């Protein structure tokens, strides 16, 4: 596949040389199989093989509730139509999401999850001359994509109260191409206030795009950021149905931005969306009270775990999401492996916090088993 004249001119303007064209053209041809970390691959950093059938798997920020009954039935019903692309299902999903967010339909692009638009935005807006800015610790998928295309990655430490340091992010590089802000943050589950994000929208470097990943926003109950999109700011908002909607393995997501930004993202891929994911997502959006009910379920289990941590004087970072960082006080991998001996599989650590581990929130029964195992391991 060859790049169009428009694509070539855009790449040259961002600092790429013509010797990059062949490699970048291969990314477009790869489509949804871009050679970067996708959500499943990132989860594999916590994945284990050969775990016992009765193991507690709280390592990948999944929602054990799965899709709601209405979405499950809609997906079952459409499987028989899987021999056709059924583009209308994607159009219906985009229309529903746009209406709920107060956006025009052409401000929404559908994807199989939210990793593809994240990676494609890195392709569209960063280069060797235009760095990628992220929090540290933070979700690494975008930085992996940036390294593949030769864009510098600048990691900005969180503030002392675990928020994104928006002023430091804005000042990280005057030539920043893309600033990535996951809110609540992954892995800490901590929230950056809307007013801080608004400040960043207004004070980021000229020409820079701000990407706000709202994978976990439903769980926190925090306000969304699509109002910036409606105001035609240089902002991309990502949504995935992998978390509160319980569709991690079914693949549905969206990017919301003004049309010219979406056009730059979309030129890096092509192809139809999975109709199961599209109808499942569309149906989920229409189920009344689904989000608040699940937010309460997750929140109640999370708060029970925090009460246990407090009672036993275990250190952790308070979270408003479906995961949290536990301060183990010793090399995190030692605790990870000790918990596996108890058939409890938690997440991983981050290089900047080598004595912290990420723990996902599972069912109440799963977290009860985690509490017993963690107490045993930490008191040993």
N, C-alpha and C positions, 0 to 999 in steps of 0.2 A: 504494500500500500504506500502511496506517496502523499505527502502533505500538500494541501491546497496553497495557493499563493498567499491567501490571507493568513493561514497558519504559519507559513514561513516568515512573513513580515512581522507577525506578532512575536515569534520566537526571537528573531534578530533584535527587535526592539527591547526585549527583556534581557539581552546579554548572551543568548545562546549563539553558537557558531554553526555554520552549515554542516560541520562534521557530526553534529548531534541529530540531524534530521532523520537519518535512517533509524536510529534507536527510538526516537520519539514516535515515528510513524508506526513502529512495531507495537507501541503501547496502544495506539488507537485500534490497530487490528486485533489486539488481544481483548478489547472490550471489557467485559465484566471479569475477565481473568487477568487483569493487570498484575504485573509481577511485583506487587507490593504486599505488605501484610494486610489481609482483610480481617473482618471481625472474627471469623473462625480461626484464622492463623494467629491472631493476637490472643485468642482464648487458649490456643495450644501452648502458649508460654506457661500456662497454668495446668495444661492437660496432662493427664497421666494415663498410661495404658496398663491393663491388667488389674485394675482396681476391683476389689471384691464386689459382688452383686449387691451387698447390703451396705456398701460404703456411703458415707455422707459426702456429697459432692457440692461444696460451697466455694468453688474456686473460680468461677467465670462470670459472675454478676448476672446469672440467668434468673428467670422468674419461674419457679417450679409450678405455679398455677397453670401455666400453659395458656393457650388462647381461650377466650370466653366461649361458652356453649354456642352462641349465635354465630360467631366467626367460624368455629369448627364445623358447624353444619353447612354454612355457606361454602366453605372450601371443599368439603366432601361432595357437595352437590355439583360443583363445577368441574371436578376431575374428569367426568365423562366427556367434557368439551375440550379437554386438553390437547386434542389434535389440531386445534386452531389457535392463532395468536390472540384473538379476542382483545384487540386494542381498546375496545370500549370500556373494559373493566378498569384499565389504567386511567382513562379519561374521567370515569365516574369517581374514582378515588381522588384524583387531583381536584375535581370540582367540589367534592365534599370537604376536603381539607382546606381549600381556599375559602370556601364560604365560612367555615368555622373560625378561620383566622382573620377574616375581614380583608382578604386579598383578592385580586383578580386572578382568574384561572391561569393566565400566562406567567404568574409569579411563582408557580409551583411546578417542580419537576419531580417525577417519580423515579425511585431507584429500588433495587433489591437490597434493602438495608441502607445504612448511612455511610459505610466505608467507601463505596464507589465515589460519591460526590466529594468526600474528603480528599481522596487520592487525586481525583481529576482537578480539584481546585489547586492542589499543589502543582500539577502540571500547567495549569492555566495562569497562575499568578506568581510563581517563584522561579528563580534561576540562580546561576552563580553570582549574579549581581543583586538579587532580590531575596533576602533571607526569609526563612520560616521561623516564626516566634511562637514559643509555647511555654507553659508552666512546668516547673520541676519540683515535685513529681507530677507527671501528667500522662495522658494517654499517648502512646508513642507511634501510632500508625502513621500519622502525618509526617513525623520526622523521618520515618523509614522511607517514605516516598520521596521526601526532599533529598535524602542522601543518594537515592538512585539517580535523580536528575542533576545532582551536583549543586544543589542549593545549600547554603550555610544554614545550620540549625542553631538558633540561640535559645537556650533554656533559662527562664527567669524564675528564681526561687519564689515560692509562695510567701505571703506575709506571715508575721508571727502568729496571727490568728487564722492561718490556713486559707486565706482568700487569694485570688489572683492579684498580683501587684500590678494594677493597670498602668500606673504611672511609669514603672520600670519597663513594662512591656512596650509602652508607647515610645520610650526613649531608647529602646534596645538597638535600633538601627533606623537612621533616617530614610533608608532605601528598602525597608521591609516590604515584602510582597504579600505575605499572608500572616495574620495573627490568629492563632487558634485558642479559643477559650471554651472549655467544657464546663457547663454549669448545671447542677453541681459537678464538681471536679471528679474525674476518675484518675487516681484511686482513692482520694481522701474522702469523697462524699460531702465535701464542704461547699458552701454557697457563697458566691460573690454577689453583693447587692446590685440591684438593677441600676441604682444611681452611679455606681462605679462603672458599669458597662456603658451607660449613657455618656459618661465622661470620656471613656475610651473611644466611642464612636466619633465624638467631636474632636478629639485631640490626637488620634493616630496619625502617622505620617501620611502626607498627601499621596494619593494613588494607591495606598495600601487597602487591602480587603480584610475586614474582620469577620471571622467565622465563629459563630456561636453554636456549639453542639449541645442540643437539648435532649440528649438521650435519656437523662435521668430527671428532667425538670418536673414531669408529671408526679414523680414519687415525692419530691420535696414540697410540692404545692406552691412553688415560687412563680412569679409572673413570667410569662413568655416574652420573647424579644422580637416577635414578628411585627410589632409596631414600627420598629426601625426599618424593616423591609417595606412596609406600607408607605413610609415617608421617603422612599427611594434613596436611603443611605447606602453606602458601600458595605453592605452587611449580607452575609449568607447565614441562614438559620438551618441547622440540620435536625431532622427528626428520624427516629427509628421506632419500629414496632416490636423490637426485640426485648424491651424491658417491661414496662408496666403492662403492655398488651400481651406479653408471653409468647411472642412469635419469633424467638431467636433463630430457630431452625427453619422458619418458613419464609424469611427474607422479604421485608417490606420497609420502605423508608422514603424520605423526601428531602429535597433541598428547596428552600424558599429564598428568593432574591429577585431583584428587578430583572426584567427580561434580558438586558444586555449582559449582565453577569452570568445568568443561566446559559446564555448562548455560548459564552466562553468555556463554561464547564462542559456543556453537552457535546462540544465538537471533539471531545476526547473519548467518546464512546458511542456505541450504537446498539440497537437490538431491542426486542420486546421484553417486557417485564413478566415475571411468573404470575399467571393468572390466579393461582391459589393465594399468593401473598397479597395481590392487589385487592381481591374480593374480601379476603380476611381483614385487611386493614380498613377498607371502606366500611365493612359491617361493624367492626369494633368501634369506629368513630361514632356510630349512630346508636350505640348501646348506652342508654341513660344510666347514670350513676356508676358505670364501670370503673372510671378513674378514681373517684373518691373512695369507693368501696375497697379497691385494691390498695390505694394509698394507706388506708387505715390498717388493713391486714399487715402490710409490710412494716408500717410504722409501729404497730403494737409488738410485733416480734422483735424488731430492732431495739425498741426501748426496753424490752425484757432482757435482752442480751446486755445492754448498757447497765442496767440495774445490777446484773450479775458481775460485770466488770468492776463497777463501783464498790460493791459489797466486798470483793476480794482484793481491792486496791491494785487492780491491774490497769496499766496506763493504756490509753487509746485516744484517737482523735474523734471527737463527737461528729456525727454525720447526720445528714438529712436525706440520705439516699439508701440504696439497697446493698451497700457495702461500707466497710470502715477499715481504718488502718489501726492495727494493734501494735503497741510498742512492746516488743518482746524482751528488751533489755540485754539481749545477746544476739549473736548472728541469726538472722531470720531463718536461714535454711535449716539450722539445728531444730528449731521448733516445727517447721514444716514437715521434716522427716519424722520427728517424734510423734506428731499427730497422725501421720499415715500409719504408724504402728498401731494406732487406736482406730483405724479405718475412718479417719476424718481427713478429707482432702480440702485444704484451703488454698488461697491464691498465692501470689508471689511477693517478692520484695522489689524495691526500686533502688538502683545504685546510689542515689542521693540519700536514701534512708535505709541503710543496710540492716538496721535492727527493727524494722517494721514489716508486718505482713498484712496483705489485704484479705479480709474475710467477707465473703458474700453472705447476704441474709437469705436463708432458706425457709423451710416450713418451721413451725414451732417444734415439731418432733426432731427435725434435723438440728436445730439450734440447741435443743436440750442435750443432744448427744455431743455437740461441739463443746458446750459448757463443761460437761463432765470430763471430756478428754483434755480440754485446755487447762482445767484446774489440776488434773493429774500431771500434765507435762510441766506446767509452770511451777508447781510445788515440788517437783522432783529434785 
